[in-house]
């Protein structure tokens, strides 16, 4: 079966890794990057890259390529305007860390019918083309949206790309993704920053810091503008998990002050971590993309821990 060409807009860590992984899967892939240095680095490595957005999108329109938005959320409104004007018929996805905010921007330019949101749940603290790695997505969850508007053909196209990159696909509603991402991605960044700041205020702390401090503050090394982009574009959900975390810490403080114990938080946290360690991802089966209620069925399966490891039955794949 012929694979859909891929046009990657933004060649940083995720976009650059996606370009490498798609090429390794024998896909036609080309891309755009605003930074000329990034473009030159990609070209040096043998990839088709340009600093001219109109050139990349014109080629995407000609090839009916899957356009992948791989830029920070603040850059999306400008980028989407160009997509609307230059590649309005292309299937469209993204690899941004929030889904509702991206969907809202897509709706503003009337490209909702072409769009299926995506979010590979992987990354490093490094950035730029040089940070890319074709193996970045292997065995990592890649969320693909199953909102009410999602077209089955485009869902299959985006799923095919994620699988080609070595990921396992987790179908999810955009709002549910954002609530989960706030807890397991955005909150850890803010907590890491707070711990790093607190330690920096104690003169001996860095001299004594070892594994625990290094592990818990690892993501504080992420570029601040990237952390701001993900947290500030998911404000409502981040506020909710921050409030819950502050509540738990205040309870621990009260227990330590009144009883000399933090047992409740420590015991509950240990048990929650054990649940994560034992979490089982089962293979989703028996759902045909495009059948009645397929979106609801996939969302329920993803919520329960189900993943897609190979192309599901649906358009282009009768099963």
C-alpha positions as CSV (number, residue, x, y, z in Angstrom):
1,X,0.0,0.0,0.0
2,X,1.3,3.4,-0.9
3,X,2.3,5.5,2.1
4,X,1.2,9.1,2.3
5,X,4.0,11.6,2.0
6,X,4.7,13.7,5.1
7,X,5.4,17.4,5.4
8,X,6.9,18.4,8.8
9,X,6.6,22.0,9.8
10,X,9.2,22.6,12.5
11,X,12.4,20.6,12.7
12,X,13.3,20.7,16.4
13,X,13.5,17.7,18.6
14,X,10.1,16.2,17.8
15,X,9.8,17.3,14.2
16,X,13.3,16.4,13.4
17,X,12.9,13.0,15.0
18,X,9.7,12.4,13.1
19,X,11.4,13.3,9.8
20,X,14.1,10.8,10.5
21,X,11.7,8.1,11.6
22,X,9.4,8.6,8.6
23,X,12.3,8.4,6.2
24,X,13.6,5.3,7.9
25,X,10.1,3.8,7.3
26,X,10.5,4.5,3.5
27,X,8.2,7.5,3.5
28,X,8.6,10.5,1.3
29,X,9.3,13.2,3.8
30,X,10.2,16.9,3.5
31,X,10.0,19.8,5.9
32,X,10.2,23.5,6.8
33,X,12.1,25.2,9.6
34,X,12.2,28.9,10.4
35,X,15.9,28.7,11.4
36,X,18.2,28.6,8.4
37,X,20.8,26.9,10.6
38,X,18.3,24.1,11.3
39,X,17.5,23.8,7.6
40,X,21.2,23.6,6.7
41,X,21.8,20.9,9.3
42,X,18.9,18.9,8.0
43,X,20.2,19.2,4.4
44,X,23.7,18.2,5.5
45,X,22.1,15.0,6.9
46,X,20.5,14.3,3.5
47,X,16.9,15.6,4.2
48,X,14.7,17.7,2.0
49,X,14.2,20.9,4.1
50,X,13.5,24.5,3.3
51,X,13.3,27.8,5.2
52,X,10.5,28.9,2.9
53,X,7.1,27.9,4.3
54,X,5.3,28.6,1.0
55,X,7.6,26.2,-0.8
56,X,7.0,23.4,1.7
57,X,3.2,23.8,1.7
58,X,3.0,24.2,-2.0
59,X,4.8,20.8,-2.3
60,X,2.5,19.4,0.3
61,X,-0.6,20.5,-1.6
62,X,0.8,19.0,-4.9
63,X,1.6,15.6,-3.1
64,X,-1.5,15.6,-0.9
65,X,0.9,15.1,2.0
66,X,0.1,14.7,5.6
67,X,1.0,18.1,7.1
68,X,2.5,17.8,10.7
69,X,2.5,20.9,12.9
70,X,5.7,20.5,15.0
71,X,6.1,24.0,16.4
72,X,5.3,25.4,19.9
73,X,1.7,26.3,20.5
74,X,2.3,30.1,20.3
75,X,3.4,29.8,16.7
76,X,0.4,27.8,15.6
77,X,-2.0,30.7,14.6
78,X,0.4,32.2,12.1
79,X,1.4,28.7,10.7
80,X,-2.2,27.6,10.3
81,X,-3.1,30.7,8.3
82,X,-0.5,29.6,5.8
83,X,-1.8,26.0,5.8
84,X,-5.3,27.3,5.1
85,X,-4.1,29.4,2.2
86,X,-1.5,27.1,0.6
87,X,-2.4,23.5,1.5
88,X,-6.2,23.6,2.4
89,X,-6.9,20.1,1.1
90,X,-4.1,18.2,2.9
91,X,-4.7,16.0,5.9
92,X,-3.4,17.7,9.0
93,X,-2.1,16.6,12.4
94,X,0.2,18.0,15.1
95,X,2.6,16.8,17.7
96,X,1.9,19.5,20.3
97,X,1.6,18.8,24.0
98,X,-2.0,20.1,24.3
99,X,-4.9,19.2,22.2
100,X,-7.9,21.4,23.0
101,X,-6.0,24.6,22.3
102,X,-4.7,23.3,19.0
103,X,-8.1,22.2,18.0
104,X,-9.5,25.7,18.7
105,X,-6.8,27.3,16.5
106,X,-7.6,24.8,13.7
107,X,-11.3,25.6,14.0
108,X,-10.5,29.3,13.6
109,X,-9.1,28.7,10.1
110,X,-11.8,26.2,9.2
111,X,-9.5,23.2,8.8
112,X,-11.2,21.1,11.4
113,X,-12.5,18.6,8.8
114,X,-8.9,17.8,7.8
115,X,-7.5,17.6,11.3
116,X,-6.7,14.8,13.7
117,X,-4.7,15.8,16.7
118,X,-1.7,13.9,17.9
119,X,0.9,13.9,20.7
120,X,3.9,11.6,21.0
121,X,4.5,11.1,24.7
122,X,8.3,11.3,24.6
123,X,11.1,13.8,24.5
124,X,14.4,14.9,26.1
125,X,15.6,18.2,27.6
126,X,17.5,18.9,24.4
127,X,16.2,20.9,21.4
128,X,16.9,21.7,17.8
129,X,17.6,19.5,14.8
130,X,20.8,18.0,16.3
131,X,18.7,16.6,19.2
132,X,16.6,14.5,16.9
133,X,16.7,10.7,16.9
134,X,14.8,8.3,14.6
135,X,14.3,6.0,17.6
136,X,12.7,8.6,19.8
137,X,9.2,7.2,19.4
138,X,9.9,3.5,19.6
139,X,7.5,1.8,22.1
140,X,6.3,5.3,23.3
141,X,2.6,6.2,23.6
142,X,1.4,8.4,20.8
143,X,-2.0,9.9,21.5
144,X,-4.3,10.3,18.5
145,X,-7.5,12.2,19.0
146,X,-10.9,10.7,18.5
147,X,-13.0,13.8,18.9
148,X,-16.5,13.9,17.3
149,X,-15.3,15.6,14.1
150,X,-12.4,13.1,13.4
151,X,-12.6,11.7,9.8
152,X,-11.9,7.9,9.7
153,X,-9.6,8.2,6.7
154,X,-7.4,10.8,8.3
155,X,-7.4,8.9,11.5
156,X,-6.0,5.9,9.7
157,X,-3.4,8.2,7.9
158,X,-2.2,9.7,11.2
159,X,-2.2,6.3,12.9
160,X,-0.1,4.8,10.1
161,X,2.5,7.5,10.6
162,X,2.7,6.9,14.3
163,X,3.0,3.2,13.9
164,X,5.7,3.7,11.2
165,X,7.7,5.7,13.8
166,X,7.6,2.7,16.2
167,X,5.0,4.2,18.6
168,X,2.0,2.6,20.2
169,X,-1.2,4.5,19.5
170,X,-3.4,5.6,22.4
171,X,-6.8,6.9,21.2
172,X,-8.2,9.7,23.4
173,X,-10.5,12.7,23.5
174,X,-8.8,16.0,23.4
175,X,-10.1,17.2,26.8
176,X,-9.2,13.9,28.5
177,X,-5.7,14.1,27.0
178,X,-5.2,17.6,28.3
179,X,-6.3,16.6,31.8
180,X,-3.9,13.6,31.8
181,X,-1.0,15.6,30.3
182,X,-1.4,18.3,33.0
183,X,-0.8,15.6,35.6
184,X,1.9,13.5,34.0
185,X,3.8,16.1,31.9
186,X,3.0,19.7,32.8
187,X,2.9,19.4,36.6
188,X,6.2,17.5,36.8
189,X,7.9,20.4,35.0
190,X,6.6,22.9,37.5
191,X,7.4,20.8,40.5
192,X,10.9,20.2,39.1
193,X,11.4,24.0,38.7
194,X,10.2,24.6,42.3
195,X,12.5,21.9,43.8
196,X,15.4,23.3,41.8
197,X,14.7,26.9,43.1
198,X,14.3,25.7,46.7
199,X,17.6,23.8,46.6
200,X,19.4,26.7,45.1
201,X,18.5,28.8,48.1
202,X,20.3,26.4,50.5
203,X,24.1,26.9,50.3
204,X,25.1,23.2,50.9
205,X,22.4,21.7,48.7
206,X,24.1,21.4,45.4
207,X,27.3,20.1,47.0
208,X,25.3,17.2,48.4
209,X,22.9,16.6,45.5
210,X,22.9,13.1,44.0
211,X,20.4,10.7,42.4
212,X,17.2,11.8,43.9
213,X,17.7,15.5,43.2
214,X,19.0,14.8,39.7
215,X,16.1,12.5,38.8
216,X,13.3,14.7,40.1
217,X,14.7,17.9,38.6
218,X,15.8,16.5,35.2
219,X,13.0,18.2,33.3
220,X,13.9,21.6,34.8
221,X,16.7,21.6,32.2
222,X,14.1,22.0,29.5
223,X,14.2,25.3,27.6
224,X,11.9,27.7,29.6
225,X,10.0,28.9,26.6
226,X,8.9,25.3,25.8
227,X,7.7,24.7,29.4
228,X,5.8,28.0,29.3
229,X,4.2,27.1,26.0
230,X,2.8,23.8,27.2
231,X,1.6,25.0,30.6
232,X,0.2,28.3,29.6
233,X,-1.8,26.7,26.7
234,X,-3.4,24.3,29.2
235,X,-4.2,26.7,32.0
236,X,-7.4,25.2,33.3
237,X,-6.1,21.7,33.6
238,X,-2.8,22.8,35.0
239,X,-4.5,24.9,37.7
240,X,-6.6,21.9,38.7
241,X,-3.6,19.6,39.3
242,X,-1.6,22.4,40.9
243,X,-4.4,22.9,43.4
244,X,-4.6,19.2,44.1
245,X,-0.8,19.0,44.6
246,X,-0.8,22.0,46.9
247,X,-3.6,20.4,48.9
248,X,-1.7,17.2,49.4
249,X,1.5,19.1,50.4
250,X,-0.5,21.2,52.8
251,X,-1.9,18.1,54.4
252,X,1.6,16.6,54.7
253,X,2.8,19.8,56.3
254,X,-0.1,19.7,58.8
255,X,0.6,16.1,59.6
256,X,4.3,16.8,60.1
257,X,3.5,19.8,62.3
258,X,0.8,18.2,64.5
259,X,1.8,14.5,64.5
260,X,5.4,14.5,63.4
261,X,4.4,12.3,60.4
262,X,4.1,12.4,56.7
263,X,2.9,8.8,56.5
264,X,-0.4,9.4,54.7
265,X,1.2,11.2,51.7
266,X,4.2,8.8,51.5
267,X,2.0,5.7,51.7
268,X,-0.5,6.9,49.2
269,X,2.2,8.0,46.8
270,X,4.1,4.7,47.1
271,X,0.9,2.8,46.3
272,X,0.1,5.0,43.3
273,X,3.6,4.5,41.9
274,X,3.2,0.8,42.4
275,X,0.0,0.9,40.4
276,X,1.9,2.7,37.6
277,X,4.7,0.1,37.6
278,X,2.1,-2.6,37.2
279,X,0.0,-0.8,34.6
280,X,-0.8,-3.1,31.7
281,X,-1.4,-2.0,28.1
282,X,-3.6,-4.4,26.2
283,X,-4.0,-4.5,22.4
284,X,-7.2,-2.9,21.2
285,X,-9.1,-5.3,19.0
286,X,-12.6,-5.7,17.6
287,X,-13.2,-2.0,16.7
288,X,-13.4,-1.0,13.0
289,X,-12.6,2.6,12.3
290,X,-15.5,4.2,10.6
291,X,-18.2,1.9,12.0
292,X,-21.0,3.2,14.3
293,X,-19.7,4.8,17.5
294,X,-16.1,3.9,16.6
295,X,-14.7,7.1,18.2
296,X,-16.5,6.5,21.5
297,X,-15.3,2.8,21.5
298,X,-11.7,3.8,20.9
299,X,-11.8,6.5,23.5
300,X,-13.1,4.1,26.1
301,X,-10.5,1.5,25.1
302,X,-7.7,4.1,25.4
303,X,-9.0,5.2,28.8
304,X,-8.8,1.7,30.0
305,X,-5.2,1.2,28.9
306,X,-5.7,-0.1,25.4
307,X,-3.2,0.6,22.6
308,X,-3.1,0.1,18.9
309,X,0.1,-1.7,17.8
310,X,-0.7,-2.4,14.1
311,X,-3.0,-0.8,11.6
312,X,-6.6,-1.3,12.8
313,X,-9.4,-2.4,10.4
314,X,-10.9,0.6,8.7
315,X,-10.6,2.6,5.5
316,X,-7.8,1.2,3.3
317,X,-7.4,-1.8,5.6
318,X,-10.4,-4.2,5.7
319,X,-8.7,-6.3,8.3
